[in-house]
Amino acid sequence: MFGIIIRLPDWMVRHILDWAEGHQRIREEYAIAPGRWRALPFAVNVLTHSRQRYRRNLRFYADEPRLQVGGPTWHWVREGMLAGDEVLANVEKDTAPTLLFTGGRGAGGR
């Protein structure tokens, strides 16, 4: 799993995603969490420490609902994993100089 962290064994995640892919109604549903977008109270948001910036973002979302992005669907997670697999399988063939950045905890660190 390249860049997607799910706290289950890889084989189990792939089995669940392959099963969901075969069921149209499930495949297009939000995967596990966080679900569809919803405004959260400032105290529990993880995006910013600035109340002003958070209020401004909520106004943007209210004015332009297309900006409201929820969690990924089962299909999106599966496609992301398959794309990561493809990148890793072909990394030795890539001749372009590449610089990769990873974040602390989001990259699997503790």
C-alpha positions as a Python dict, from the first residue, in 0.01 Angstrom:
ca = {
    (1, 'M'): (0, 0, 0),
    (2, 'F'): (178, 309, -125),
    (3, 'G'): (78, 618, 75),
    (4, 'I'): (-252, 477, 199),
    (5, 'I'): (-242, 372, 562),
    (6, 'I'): (-507, 128, 677),
    (7, 'R'): (-447, -51, 1004),
    (8, 'L'): (-533, -397, 871),
    (9, 'P'): (-319, -661, 699),
    (10, 'D'): (-262, -581, 331),
    (11, 'W'): (-417, -910, 212),
    (12, 'M'): (-735, -838, 409),
    (13, 'V'): (-769, -482, 277),
    (14, 'R'): (-725, -600, -81),
    (15, 'H'): (-983, -876, -33),
    (16, 'I'): (-1238, -627, 105),
    (17, 'L'): (-1169, -376, -174),
    (18, 'D'): (-1196, -640, -446),
    (19, 'W'): (-1527, -758, -298),
    (20, 'A'): (-1661, -400, -278),
    (21, 'E'): (-1556, -338, -639),
    (22, 'G'): (-1797, -610, -752),
    (23, 'H'): (-2095, -445, -579),
    (24, 'Q'): (-2182, -115, -751),
    (25, 'R'): (-2380, 25, -460),
    (26, 'I'): (-2105, -43, -207),
    (27, 'R'): (-1815, 56, -430),
    (28, 'E'): (-1948, 412, -461),
    (29, 'E'): (-2008, 453, -86),
    (30, 'Y'): (-1762, 627, 143),
    (31, 'A'): (-1497, 392, 275),
    (32, 'I'): (-1500, 347, 654),
    (33, 'A'): (-1433, 710, 758),
    (34, 'P'): (-1464, 1007, 746),
    (35, 'G'): (-1768, 988, 517),
    (36, 'R'): (-1928, 1282, 344),
    (37, 'W'): (-1815, 1637, 417),
    (38, 'R'): (-1961, 1815, 717),
    (39, 'A'): (-1860, 2127, 903),
    (40, 'L'): (-1692, 2045, 1232),
    (41, 'P'): (-1663, 2268, 1537),
    (42, 'F'): (-1337, 2463, 1541),
    (43, 'A'): (-1217, 2280, 1853),
    (44, 'V'): (-1203, 1943, 1673),
    (45, 'N'): (-1079, 2054, 1331),
    (46, 'V'): (-734, 1931, 1227),
    (47, 'L'): (-678, 2175, 941),
    (48, 'T'): (-574, 2496, 1115),
    (49, 'H'): (-510, 2658, 1452),
    (50, 'S'): (-652, 2989, 1329),
    (51, 'R'): (-1021, 3052, 1408),
    (52, 'Q'): (-1031, 3325, 1145),
    (53, 'R'): (-890, 3097, 874),
    (54, 'Y'): (-1129, 2818, 973),
    (55, 'R'): (-1433, 3050, 955),
    (56, 'R'): (-1314, 3177, 617),
    (57, 'N'): (-1284, 2820, 488),
    (58, 'L'): (-1636, 2738, 609),
    (59, 'R'): (-1765, 3044, 422),
    (60, 'F'): (-1589, 2922, 106),
    (61, 'Y'): (-1757, 2583, 145),
    (62, 'A'): (-2098, 2744, 203),
    (63, 'D'): (-2058, 2972, -100),
    (64, 'E'): (-1919, 2699, -324),
    (65, 'P'): (-2046, 2352, -222),
    (66, 'R'): (-1832, 2192, -496),
    (67, 'L'): (-1533, 2255, -267),
    (68, 'Q'): (-1677, 2028, 2),
    (69, 'V'): (-1474, 1710, -26),
    (70, 'G'): (-1556, 1415, 196),
    (71, 'G'): (-1366, 1094, 245),
    (72, 'P'): (-1274, 853, -34),
    (73, 'T'): (-1506, 589, -175),
    (74, 'W'): (-1415, 221, -167),
    (75, 'H'): (-1343, 245, -540),
    (76, 'W'): (-1111, 544, -489),
    (77, 'V'): (-913, 363, -219),
    (78, 'R'): (-878, 55, -441),
    (79, 'E'): (-767, 260, -742),
    (80, 'G'): (-519, 450, -524),
    (81, 'M'): (-367, 126, -402),
    (82, 'L'): (-345, -15, -755),
    (83, 'A'): (-178, 306, -877),
    (84, 'G'): (72, 285, -591),
    (85, 'D'): (147, -77, -681),
    (86, 'E'): (211, 25, -1040),
    (87, 'V'): (445, 306, -937),
    (88, 'L'): (648, 75, -715),
    (89, 'A'): (657, -203, -976),
    (90, 'N'): (799, 33, -1239),
    (91, 'V'): (1025, 251, -1026),
    (92, 'E'): (1345, 98, -1162),
    (93, 'K'): (1239, 180, -1520),
    (94, 'D'): (1196, 549, -1439),
    (95, 'T'): (1491, 750, -1568),
    (96, 'A'): (1364, 1095, -1468),
    (97, 'P'): (1520, 1248, -1157),
    (98, 'T'): (1257, 1225, -884),
    (99, 'L'): (1236, 1390, -545),
    (100, 'L'): (988, 1241, -298),
    (101, 'F'): (868, 1404, 21),
    (102, 'T'): (687, 1227, 302),
    (103, 'G'): (526, 1362, 614),
    (104, 'G'): (594, 1233, 964),
    (105, 'R'): (295, 1046, 1100),
    (106, 'G'): (111, 1037, 768),
    (107, 'A'): (394, 836, 619),
    (108, 'G'): (357, 558, 870),
    (109, 'G'): (571, 706, 1149),
    (110, 'R'): (456, 713, 1511),
}
